[in-house]
Amino acid sequence: MTDPVSWFVIEPGWTVVAADGSEVGQVEEVVGDTGTDIFNGLAVSTGVLAKPKYVPAERVAEITDGLVRLDFPTEAIEDLDDHEPQPPSTEFRA
């Protein structure tokens, strides 16, 4: 068994598995603020044409090198909301 790692090292393409170990997708995007060490969750790609699903941080059970394990069964991934990327921020200067 590999040692747990920080959310800071999660990369797109890492395997995402359900609580029983079955693969549910791959990490598409890590959602969080590295400056304040706030991990919000993950956008998980579940298929070529499927919209990525948003997995809140509290549903991530374990992070090891190359693998993210969730705390729910495989079929529950379909019940998650679609990931909606943040729009680019607009900065106003006076």
N, CA, C and O atoms as CSV, one atom per row, in Angstrom:
chain,resi,resn,atom,element,x,y,z
A,1,MET,N,N,0.845,-1.181,0.000
A,1,MET,CA,C,0.000,0.000,0.000
A,1,MET,C,C,0.888,1.240,0.000
A,1,MET,O,O,1.886,1.300,0.718
A,2,THR,N,N,0.521,2.215,-0.801
A,2,THR,CA,C,1.321,3.433,-0.889
A,2,THR,C,C,0.871,4.447,0.149
A,2,THR,O,O,-0.254,4.398,0.646
A,3,ASP,N,N,1.771,5.363,0.462
A,3,ASP,CA,C,1.483,6.383,1.459
A,3,ASP,C,C,0.578,7.464,0.889
A,3,ASP,O,O,0.647,7.776,-0.300
A,4,PRO,N,N,-0.280,8.041,1.747
A,4,PRO,CA,C,-1.127,9.161,1.300
A,4,PRO,C,C,-0.271,10.363,0.908
A,4,PRO,O,O,0.826,10.560,1.431
A,5,VAL,N,N,-0.796,11.163,-0.024
A,5,VAL,CA,C,-0.109,12.387,-0.451
A,5,VAL,C,C,-1.080,13.556,-0.354
A,5,VAL,O,O,-2.286,13.365,-0.198
A,6,SER,N,N,-0.551,14.747,-0.445
A,6,SER,CA,C,-1.330,15.979,-0.360
A,6,SER,C,C,-2.136,16.221,-1.632
A,6,SER,O,O,-1.770,15.739,-2.704
A,7,TRP,N,N,-3.219,16.959,-1.513
A,7,TRP,CA,C,-4.018,17.328,-2.684
A,7,TRP,C,C,-3.232,18.204,-3.635
A,7,TRP,O,O,-3.574,18.298,-4.814
A,8,PHE,N,N,-2.170,18.854,-3.139
A,8,PHE,CA,C,-1.336,19.717,-3.977
A,8,PHE,C,C,-0.688,18.965,-5.138
A,8,PHE,O,O,-0.374,19.571,-6.162
A,9,VAL,N,N,-0.484,17.663,-4.996
A,9,VAL,CA,C,0.225,16.907,-6.029
A,9,VAL,C,C,-0.693,16.202,-7.020
A,9,VAL,O,O,-0.206,15.575,-7.961
A,10,ILE,N,N,-2.008,16.289,-6.833
A,10,ILE,CA,C,-2.942,15.659,-7.771
A,10,ILE,C,C,-2.775,16.295,-9.142
A,10,ILE,O,O,-2.694,17.518,-9.265
A,11,GLU,N,N,-2.723,15.463,-10.159
A,11,GLU,CA,C,-2.551,15.917,-11.547
A,11,GLU,C,C,-3.711,15.436,-12.413
A,11,GLU,O,O,-4.300,14.389,-12.142
A,12,PRO,N,N,-4.041,16.204,-13.459
A,12,PRO,CA,C,-5.020,15.697,-14.427
A,12,PRO,C,C,-4.549,14.347,-14.975
A,12,PRO,O,O,-3.364,14.138,-15.235
A,13,GLY,N,N,-5.507,13.444,-15.139
A,13,GLY,CA,C,-5.181,12.109,-15.639
A,13,GLY,C,C,-5.060,11.063,-14.550
A,13,GLY,O,O,-5.044,9.868,-14.848
A,14,TRP,N,N,-4.973,11.482,-13.279
A,14,TRP,CA,C,-4.916,10.501,-12.198
A,14,TRP,C,C,-6.208,9.685,-12.194
A,14,TRP,O,O,-7.272,10.199,-12.540
A,15,THR,N,N,-6.115,8.434,-11.810
A,15,THR,CA,C,-7.256,7.536,-11.738
A,15,THR,C,C,-8.105,7.858,-10.507
A,15,THR,O,O,-7.584,8.111,-9.421
A,16,VAL,N,N,-9.421,7.841,-10.704
A,16,VAL,CA,C,-10.375,8.050,-9.609
A,16,VAL,C,C,-11.176,6.764,-9.453
A,16,VAL,O,O,-11.748,6.254,-10.417
A,17,VAL,N,N,-11.210,6.242,-8.219
A,17,VAL,CA,C,-11.918,4.996,-7.953
A,17,VAL,C,C,-12.978,5.214,-6.879
A,17,VAL,O,O,-12.869,6.109,-6.041
A,18,ALA,N,N,-14.009,4.367,-6.929
A,18,ALA,CA,C,-15.078,4.385,-5.929
A,18,ALA,C,C,-14.576,3.687,-4.664
A,18,ALA,O,O,-13.459,3.170,-4.628
A,19,ALA,N,N,-15.406,3.680,-3.642
A,19,ALA,CA,C,-15.047,3.071,-2.363
A,19,ALA,C,C,-14.669,1.596,-2.505
A,19,ALA,O,O,-13.838,1.096,-1.747
A,20,ASP,N,N,-15.273,0.897,-3.467
A,20,ASP,CA,C,-14.987,-0.533,-3.646
A,20,ASP,C,C,-13.764,-0.800,-4.527
A,20,ASP,O,O,-13.403,-1.952,-4.764
A,21,GLY,N,N,-13.125,0.284,-5.015
A,21,GLY,CA,C,-11.923,0.133,-5.836
A,21,GLY,C,C,-12.158,0.124,-7.329
A,21,GLY,O,O,-11.200,0.069,-8.101
A,22,SER,N,N,-13.428,0.179,-7.765
A,22,SER,CA,C,-13.684,0.185,-9.206
A,22,SER,C,C,-13.473,1.588,-9.767
A,22,SER,O,O,-13.839,2.585,-9.145
A,23,GLU,N,N,-12.875,1.644,-10.957
A,23,GLU,CA,C,-12.549,2.921,-11.579
A,23,GLU,C,C,-13.809,3.635,-12.049
A,23,GLU,O,O,-14.665,3.043,-12.706
A,24,VAL,N,N,-13.912,4.945,-11.697
A,24,VAL,CA,C,-15.068,5.743,-12.126
A,24,VAL,C,C,-14.676,6.854,-13.085
A,24,VAL,O,O,-15.548,7.470,-13.699
A,25,GLY,N,N,-13.386,7.124,-13.227
A,25,GLY,CA,C,-12.954,8.176,-14.143
A,25,GLY,C,C,-11.538,8.618,-13.879
A,25,GLY,O,O,-10.748,7.937,-13.225
A,26,GLN,N,N,-11.243,9.809,-14.425
A,26,GLN,CA,C,-9.921,10.400,-14.253
A,26,GLN,C,C,-10.072,11.853,-13.834
A,26,GLN,O,O,-11.045,12.521,-14.184
A,27,VAL,N,N,-9.085,12.331,-13.073
A,27,VAL,CA,C,-9.076,13.731,-12.664
A,27,VAL,C,C,-8.931,14.595,-13.906
A,27,VAL,O,O,-8.016,14.405,-14.707
A,28,GLU,N,N,-9.838,15.542,-14.055
A,28,GLU,CA,C,-9.734,16.515,-15.142
A,28,GLU,C,C,-9.174,17.834,-14.615
A,28,GLU,O,O,-8.383,18.499,-15.283
A,29,GLU,N,N,-9.600,18.199,-13.400
A,29,GLU,CA,C,-9.161,19.466,-12.818
A,29,GLU,C,C,-9.234,19.385,-11.299
A,29,GLU,O,O,-10.145,18.770,-10.746
A,30,VAL,N,N,-8.275,20.007,-10.633
A,30,VAL,CA,C,-8.294,20.137,-9.181
A,30,VAL,C,C,-8.856,21.517,-8.875
A,30,VAL,O,O,-8.411,22.516,-9.439
A,31,VAL,N,N,-9.838,21.566,-7.976
A,31,VAL,CA,C,-10.484,22.827,-7.624
A,31,VAL,C,C,-10.081,23.197,-6.202
A,31,VAL,O,O,-10.400,22.491,-5.245
A,32,GLY,N,N,-9.374,24.318,-6.082
A,32,GLY,CA,C,-8.941,24.764,-4.769
A,32,GLY,C,C,-8.056,25.981,-4.873
A,32,GLY,O,O,-7.803,26.490,-5.965
A,33,ASP,N,N,-7.589,26.442,-3.739
A,33,ASP,CA,C,-6.720,27.611,-3.661
A,33,ASP,C,C,-5.427,27.197,-2.971
A,33,ASP,O,O,-5.388,27.037,-1.751
A,34,THR,N,N,-4.376,27.026,-3.755
A,34,THR,CA,C,-3.102,26.576,-3.182
A,34,THR,C,C,-2.495,27.629,-2.261
A,34,THR,O,O,-1.765,27.287,-1.331
A,35,GLY,N,N,-2.783,28.899,-2.505
A,35,GLY,CA,C,-2.233,29.969,-1.665
A,35,GLY,C,C,-2.730,29.922,-0.237
A,35,GLY,O,O,-2.002,30.279,0.689
A,36,THR,N,N,-3.966,29.482,-0.049
A,36,THR,CA,C,-4.539,29.396,1.293
A,36,THR,C,C,-4.764,27.949,1.730
A,36,THR,O,O,-5.353,27.708,2.784
A,37,ASP,N,N,-4.297,26.979,0.928
A,37,ASP,CA,C,-4.413,25.555,1.214
A,37,ASP,C,C,-5.870,25.132,1.432
A,37,ASP,O,O,-6.189,24.429,2.391
A,38,ILE,N,N,-6.737,25.569,0.532
A,38,ILE,CA,C,-8.141,25.179,0.596
A,38,ILE,C,C,-8.445,24.280,-0.601
A,38,ILE,O,O,-8.400,24.716,-1.751
A,39,PHE,N,N,-8.752,23.032,-0.308
A,39,PHE,CA,C,-9.096,22.040,-1.330
A,39,PHE,C,C,-10.613,21.961,-1.403
A,39,PHE,O,O,-11.260,21.529,-0.449
A,40,ASN,N,N,-11.187,22.375,-2.532
A,40,ASN,CA,C,-12.638,22.369,-2.696
A,40,ASN,C,C,-13.158,21.069,-3.291
A,40,ASN,O,O,-14.239,20.610,-2.922
A,41,GLY,N,N,-12.401,20.467,-4.210
A,41,GLY,CA,C,-12.864,19.238,-4.827
A,41,GLY,C,C,-12.177,18.963,-6.143
A,41,GLY,O,O,-11.114,19.510,-6.438
A,42,LEU,N,N,-12.808,18.098,-6.935
A,42,LEU,CA,C,-12.237,17.661,-8.201
A,42,LEU,C,C,-13.283,17.660,-9.301
A,42,LEU,O,O,-14.459,17.398,-9.049
A,43,ALA,N,N,-12.857,17.950,-10.507
A,43,ALA,CA,C,-13.660,17.687,-11.696
A,43,ALA,C,C,-13.177,16.337,-12.208
A,43,ALA,O,O,-11.992,16.156,-12.490
A,44,VAL,N,N,-14.112,15.387,-12.327
A,44,VAL,CA,C,-13.766,14.024,-12.725
A,44,VAL,C,C,-14.419,13.702,-14.062
A,44,VAL,O,O,-15.638,13.779,-14.211
A,45,SER,N,N,-13.588,13.342,-15.024
A,45,SER,CA,C,-14.060,12.935,-16.339
A,45,SER,C,C,-14.470,11.465,-16.258
A,45,SER,O,O,-13.673,10.600,-15.894
A,46,THR,N,N,-15.753,11.201,-16.610
A,46,THR,CA,C,-16.259,9.835,-16.513
A,46,THR,C,C,-16.413,9.152,-17.863
A,46,THR,O,O,-16.746,7.969,-17.928
A,47,GLY,N,N,-16.171,9.890,-18.940
A,47,GLY,CA,C,-16.286,9.325,-20.273
A,47,GLY,C,C,-15.935,10.365,-21.314
A,47,GLY,O,O,-15.890,11.558,-21.014
A,48,VAL,N,N,-15.689,9.924,-22.531
A,48,VAL,CA,C,-15.230,10.812,-23.594
A,48,VAL,C,C,-16.226,11.936,-23.866
A,48,VAL,O,O,-15.820,13.091,-23.996
A,49,LEU,N,N,-17.504,11.631,-23.954
A,49,LEU,CA,C,-18.500,12.638,-24.291
A,49,LEU,C,C,-19.258,13.164,-23.074
A,49,LEU,O,O,-20.062,14.087,-23.206
A,50,ALA,N,N,-19.021,12.603,-21.909
A,50,ALA,CA,C,-19.736,13.010,-20.703
A,50,ALA,C,C,-19.136,14.291,-20.122
A,50,ALA,O,O,-17.926,14.512,-20.175
A,51,LYS,N,N,-20.024,15.137,-19.559
A,51,LYS,CA,C,-19.543,16.320,-18.847
A,51,LYS,C,C,-18.859,15.852,-17.568
A,51,LYS,O,O,-19.318,14.904,-16.932
A,52,PRO,N,N,-17.758,16.512,-17.183
A,52,PRO,CA,C,-17.105,16.134,-15.937
A,52,PRO,C,C,-18.037,16.319,-14.740
A,52,PRO,O,O,-18.865,17.230,-14.721
A,53,LYS,N,N,-17.896,15.460,-13.760
A,53,LYS,CA,C,-18.673,15.536,-12.523
A,53,LYS,C,C,-17.846,16.254,-11.460
A,53,LYS,O,O,-16.623,16.122,-11.414
A,54,TYR,N,N,-18.534,17.016,-10.605
A,54,TYR,CA,C,-17.846,17.706,-9.507
A,54,TYR,C,C,-17.918,16.845,-8.255
A,54,TYR,O,O,-19.004,16.508,-7.784
A,55,VAL,N,N,-16.753,16.494,-7.721
A,55,VAL,CA,C,-16.660,15.714,-6.493
A,55,VAL,C,C,-16.170,16.653,-5.394
A,55,VAL,O,O,-15.022,17.093,-5.436
A,56,PRO,N,N,-17.023,16.973,-4.401
A,56,PRO,CA,C,-16.592,17.839,-3.305
A,56,PRO,C,C,-15.464,17.188,-2.506
A,56,PRO,O,O,-15.386,15.964,-2.407
A,57,ALA,N,N,-14.607,18.009,-1.946
A,57,ALA,CA,C,-13.446,17.523,-1.194
A,57,ALA,C,C,-13.835,16.554,-0.081
A,57,ALA,O,O,-13.109,15.595,0.181
A,58,GLU,N,N,-14.961,16.789,0.571
A,58,GLU,CA,C,-15.355,15.930,1.685
A,58,GLU,C,C,-15.727,14.517,1.246
A,58,GLU,O,O,-15.873,13.635,2.093
A,59,ARG,N,N,-15.884,14.280,-0.056
A,59,ARG,CA,C,-16.184,12.944,-0.574
A,59,ARG,C,C,-14.922,12.197,-1.006
A,59,ARG,O,O,-14.998,11.042,-1.424
A,60,VAL,N,N,-13.760,12.854,-0.907
A,60,VAL,CA,C,-12.475,12.218,-1.215
A,60,VAL,C,C,-11.983,11.520,0.047
A,60,VAL,O,O,-11.707,12.165,1.059
A,61,ALA,N,N,-11.879,10.206,-0.025
A,61,ALA,CA,C,-11.492,9.411,1.139
A,61,ALA,C,C,-9.978,9.286,1.288
A,61,ALA,O,O,-9.456,9.263,2.402
A,62,GLU,N,N,-9.273,9.204,0.145
A,62,GLU,CA,C,-7.832,8.956,0.205
A,62,GLU,C,C,-7.175,9.417,-1.094
A,62,GLU,O,O,-7.730,9.272,-2.183
A,63,ILE,N,N,-5.982,9.973,-0.942
A,63,ILE,CA,C,-5.181,10.378,-2.101
A,63,ILE,C,C,-3.825,9.706,-1.964
A,63,ILE,O,O,-3.105,9.935,-0.992
A,64,THR,N,N,-3.482,8.879,-2.938
A,64,THR,CA,C,-2.146,8.285,-2.987
A,64,THR,C,C,-1.573,8.612,-4.363
A,64,THR,O,O,-2.293,9.108,-5.230
A,65,ASP,N,N,-0.302,8.343,-4.568
A,65,ASP,CA,C,0.349,8.722,-5.814
A,65,ASP,C,C,-0.360,8.121,-7.024
A,65,ASP,O,O,-0.346,6.907,-7.227
A,66,GLY,N,N,-0.983,8.994,-7.829
A,66,GLY,CA,C,-1.643,8.555,-9.049
A,66,GLY,C,C,-3.070,8.073,-8.890
A,66,GLY,O,O,-3.694,7.671,-9.872
A,67,LEU,N,N,-3.612,8.104,-7.650
A,67,LEU,CA,C,-4.924,7.525,-7.389
A,67,LEU,C,C,-5.701,8.351,-6.368
A,67,LEU,O,O,-5.164,8.754,-5.336
A,68,VAL,N,N,-6.980,8.597,-6.675
A,68,VAL,CA,C,-7.882,9.260,-5.740
A,68,VAL,C,C,-9.025,8.298,-5.468
A,68,VAL,O,O,-9.703,7.845,-6.390
A,69,ARG,N,N,-9.237,7.983,-4.171
A,69,ARG,CA,C,-10.320,7.075,-3.774
A,69,ARG,C,C,-11.445,7.903,-3.156
A,69,ARG,O,O,-11.216,8.742,-2.285
A,70,LEU,N,N,-12.673,7.646,-3.631
A,70,LEU,CA,C,-13.846,8.347,-3.131
A,70,LEU,C,C,-14.514,7.529,-2.023
A,70,LEU,O,O,-14.186,6.359,-1.823
A,71,ASP,N,N,-15.456,8.154,-1.305
A,71,ASP,CA,C,-16.091,7.451,-0.183
A,71,ASP,C,C,-17.488,6.929,-0.515
A,71,ASP,O,O,-18.277,6.657,0.390
A,72,PHE,N,N,-17.798,6.786,-1.805
A,72,PHE,CA,C,-19.122,6.321,-2.185
A,72,PHE,C,C,-19.019,5.256,-3.280
A,72,PHE,O,O,-17.973,5.110,-3.913
A,73,PRO,N,N,-20.117,4.509,-3.501
A,73,PRO,CA,C,-20.095,3.441,-4.508
A,73,PRO,C,C,-20.069,3.979,-5.938
A,73,PRO,O,O,-20.389,5.142,-6.186
A,74,THR,N,N,-19.691,3.129,-6.847
A,74,THR,CA,C,-19.545,3.474,-8.262
A,74,THR,C,C,-20.758,4.188,-8.836
A,74,THR,O,O,-20.616,5.227,-9.481
A,75,GLU,N,N,-21.944,3.644,-8.611
A,75,GLU,CA,C,-23.144,4.207,-9.236
A,75,GLU,C,C,-23.495,5.610,-8.739
A,75,GLU,O,O,-24.253,6.316,-9.404
A,76,ALA,N,N,-22.969,6.028,-7.599
A,76,ALA,CA,C,-23.274,7.353,-7.037
A,76,ALA,C,C,-22.608,8.487,-7.818
A,76,ALA,O,O,-22.999,9.643,-7.662
A,77,ILE,N,N,-21.621,8.187,-8.646
A,77,ILE,CA,C,-20.950,9.236,-9.429
A,77,ILE,C,C,-21.952,9.929,-10.349
A,77,ILE,O,O,-21.833,11.129,-10.597
A,78,GLU,N,N,-22.928,9.196,-10.853
A,78,GLU,CA,C,-23.927,9.772,-11.762
A,78,GLU,C,C,-24.859,10.762,-11.054
A,78,GLU,O,O,-25.474,11.605,-11.707
A,79,ASP,N,N,-24.965,10.664,-9.734
A,79,ASP,CA,C,-25.833,11.565,-8.963
A,79,ASP,C,C,-25.169,12.905,-8.656
A,79,ASP,O,O,-25.830,13.830,-8.184
A,80,LEU,N,N,-23.871,13.015,-8.921
A,80,LEU,CA,C,-23.162,14.259,-8.639
A,80,LEU,C,C,-23.495,15.317,-9.685
A,80,LEU,O,O,-23.890,15.002,-10.807
A,81,ASP,N,N,-23.325,16.580,-9.292
A,81,ASP,CA,C,-23.540,17.686,-10.219
A,81,ASP,C,C,-22.440,17.717,-11.272
A,81,ASP,O,O,-21.319,17.271,-11.030
A,82,ASP,N,N,-22.776,18.250,-12.446
A,82,ASP,CA,C,-21.760,18.485,-13.463
A,82,ASP,C,C,-20.823,19.582,-12.972
A,82,ASP,O,O,-21.244,20.502,-12.270
A,83,HIS,N,N,-19.565,19.479,-13.342
A,83,HIS,CA,C,-18.586,20.513,-12.975
A,83,HIS,C,C,-18.787,21.727,-13.869
A,83,HIS,O,O,-18.821,21.614,-15.094
A,84,GLU,N,N,-18.917,22.874,-13.249
A,84,GLU,CA,C,-19.038,24.134,-13.972
A,84,GLU,C,C,-17.780,24.942,-13.697
A,84,GLU,O,O,-17.619,25.461,-12.593
A,85,PRO,N,N,-16.882,25.062,-14.673
A,85,PRO,CA,C,-15.638,25.806,-14.442
A,85,PRO,C,C,-15.921,27.254,-14.072
A,85,PRO,O,O,-16.903,27.848,-14.517
A,86,GLN,N,N,-15.035,27.809,-13.245
A,86,GLN,CA,C,-15.160,29.208,-12.855
A,86,GLN,C,C,-14.878,30.085,-14.061
A,86,GLN,O,O,-13.946,29.809,-14.816
A,87,PRO,N,N,-15.665,31.135,-14.257
A,87,PRO,CA,C,-15.348,32.059,-15.349
A,87,PRO,C,C,-14.090,32.824,-15.011
A,87,PRO,O,O,-13.769,32.995,-13.835
A,88,PRO,N,N,-13.370,33.289,-16.019
A,88,PRO,CA,C,-12.175,34.081,-15.735
A,88,PRO,C,C,-12.560,35.324,-14.944
A,88,PRO,O,O,-13.601,35.933,-15.190
A,89,SER,N,N,-11.717,35.690,-14.001
A,89,SER,CA,C,-12.032,36.870,-13.195
A,89,SER,C,C,-11.785,38.131,-14.004
A,89,SER,O,O,-10.896,38.178,-14.855
A,90,THR,N,N,-12.569,39.130,-13.731
A,90,THR,CA,C,-12.440,40.409,-14.391
A,90,THR,C,C,-11.915,41.418,-13.378
A,90,THR,O,O,-12.452,41.545,-12.278
A,91,GLU,N,N,-10.897,42.108,-13.746
A,91,GLU,CA,C,-10.298,43.078,-12.842
A,91,GLU,C,C,-10.580,44.478,-13.386
A,91,GLU,O,O,-10.288,44.786,-14.542
A,92,PHE,N,N,-11.145,45.302,-12.535
A,92,PHE,CA,C,-11.461,46.678,-12.914
A,92,PHE,C,C,-10.418,47.614,-12.331
A,92,PHE,O,O,-10.053,47.504,-11.161
A,93,ARG,N,N,-9.952,48.519,-13.140
A,93,ARG,CA,C,-8.965,49.501,-12.676
A,93,ARG,C,C,-9.553,50.883,-12.864
A,93,ARG,O,O,-10.114,51.203,-13.911
A,94,ALA,N,N,-9.414,51.688,-11.838
A,94,ALA,CA,C,-9.953,53.061,-11.898
A,94,ALA,C,C,-8.913,54.020,-12.420
A,94,ALA,O,O,-9.181,55.216,-12.540
